[in-house]
Amino acid sequence: MILSVSISLKSIYSLISSVQLDIIYALEPIFVAVIAYIFIGERLTAQGYIGAILVIAGIVLSQWLEYRNSKAAAQTSFSIPTSGIHEQH
């Protein structure tokens, strides 16, 4: 079953961006913890909860910083006017 899920996910990876793939990989431990809880009743310790919070906080922070930087870059970008430039022959 795990092999079939892995093969299915690999076919999906070609359809998404590398940023989305990085987020999926970063969330993998959390997905595993949720699946372990559902199927075998395993519970997280305090360290596990702290780790999950840190993973989610890191993803949110990195995406927020990327968004903020791309927004700032878009505001400072400019185009060079070409109407006043004459070619010399």
C-alpha positions as CSV (number, residue, x, y, z in Angstrom):
1,M,0.0,0.0,0.0
2,I,2.8,2.4,0.9
3,L,4.5,1.7,-2.4
4,S,1.3,2.5,-4.4
5,V,0.9,5.8,-2.5
6,S,4.5,6.7,-3.1
7,I,4.2,6.0,-6.9
8,S,0.9,8.0,-7.0
9,L,2.6,11.0,-5.3
10,K,5.6,10.9,-7.6
11,S,3.2,11.2,-10.6
12,I,1.6,14.2,-8.9
13,Y,5.0,15.9,-8.2
14,S,5.5,16.6,-11.9
15,L,2.3,18.6,-12.0
16,I,3.1,21.1,-9.2
17,S,5.8,23.7,-8.6
18,S,9.0,23.2,-6.7
19,V,7.8,25.5,-3.9
20,Q,4.6,23.5,-3.4
21,L,6.7,20.3,-3.4
22,D,9.0,21.7,-0.7
23,I,5.9,22.5,1.4
24,I,4.6,19.0,1.0
25,Y,8.0,17.5,2.0
26,A,8.2,19.8,5.0
27,L,4.7,18.8,6.1
28,E,5.5,15.1,5.7
29,P,6.2,14.4,9.4
30,I,2.9,16.0,10.4
31,F,1.0,13.9,7.8
32,V,2.7,10.8,9.2
33,A,1.8,11.7,12.8
34,V,-1.8,12.2,11.8
35,I,-2.0,8.9,9.9
36,A,-0.3,7.1,12.8
37,Y,-2.9,8.5,15.1
38,I,-5.8,7.5,12.8
39,F,-4.6,4.0,12.1
40,I,-2.7,2.8,15.2
41,G,-3.8,5.3,17.8
42,E,-0.3,6.7,18.4
43,R,-0.2,10.0,20.3
44,L,2.4,12.7,20.2
45,T,4.4,13.7,23.2
46,A,4.9,17.4,24.1
47,Q,8.1,17.3,22.0
48,G,6.1,16.1,19.1
49,Y,3.6,18.9,19.4
50,I,6.4,21.5,19.7
51,G,8.0,20.0,16.6
52,A,4.8,20.1,14.6
53,I,4.2,23.8,15.7
54,L,7.8,24.7,14.6
55,V,7.4,23.0,11.2
56,I,4.1,24.8,10.5
57,A,5.5,28.1,11.8
58,G,8.6,27.7,9.6
59,I,6.5,27.1,6.6
60,V,4.2,30.0,7.3
61,L,7.1,32.4,8.0
62,S,9.0,31.4,4.9
63,Q,6.0,31.8,2.7
64,W,5.1,35.1,4.3
65,L,8.7,36.4,3.8
66,E,8.7,35.2,0.2
67,Y,5.4,37.0,-0.5
68,R,6.6,40.2,1.2
69,N,9.8,40.2,-0.8
70,S,8.1,39.5,-4.1
71,K,5.5,42.3,-3.4
72,A,8.3,44.7,-2.5
73,A,10.2,43.7,-5.7
74,A,7.1,44.3,-7.8
75,Q,6.7,47.8,-6.3
76,T,10.3,48.8,-7.0
77,S,10.5,47.4,-10.5
78,F,10.6,49.8,-13.4
79,S,10.8,49.8,-17.1
80,I,13.4,51.6,-19.2
81,P,11.7,53.9,-21.8
82,T,13.0,53.2,-25.3
83,S,11.3,56.1,-27.1
84,G,14.1,58.6,-26.5
85,I,16.9,56.3,-27.4
86,H,18.3,56.7,-30.9
87,E,20.5,54.2,-32.5
88,Q,23.8,55.4,-34.0
89,H,25.0,53.9,-37.2
